[in-house]
Amino acid sequence: MKDLAKRFIGEECIIYTVASDSGSIQGVIKEVADGGMIIDRKSGEREIINLDFVTRIRQYPRKKNGKKKDVVLD
């Protein structure tokens, strides 16, 4: 997972985890280390996520004109 997560550094992503309350975390991946990754959220908070609990990483979907989609359905 570490090598795959490194592909998304600097991208705004949706990170699906087993441990979070809502099931997903949105933010920009800043760094990926041995056991976790650092995420900068919209609110300015920085969060560290344990890679053992990550089930899926998805780049935030965008429309044809480059704007972020309002609703993301999974």
Buried (B, 14 or more C-beta within 10 A) or exposed (E): EEEEBEEBBEEBBBBBBEEBEEEBBBBBBEEBEEEBBBBBEEEEEEBEBEBEEBEEBBEBEEEEEEEEEEEEEE
